[in-house]
Amino acid sequence: ILCHAAAHALARHHGEKTSRDVLMEVGSMGVTFGPNLARHAYGLGTRLGMIPLFDQAQESEADALGLLLVAKAGYNPQTASEV
């Protein structure tokens, strides 16, 4: 799990998320002037966490990099499935 988190840092996923967050803020400003339904849907989606921290491609990349880090540290990466 620790190597997975480190892999996110190595791949600079937080920087990509920051860029996405800026775009979401711009989107929220646009929704502010849109129809009520769009505003409510956007607000509900952000409150319920429907906008994930990392997307599926970033998670897969962190999984793969994390397993490489585990192996490089001398641990058996096949035991990761037990976690």
Order of alpha helices (4+ residues) and beta strands (2+ residues): alpha-alpha-alpha-alpha
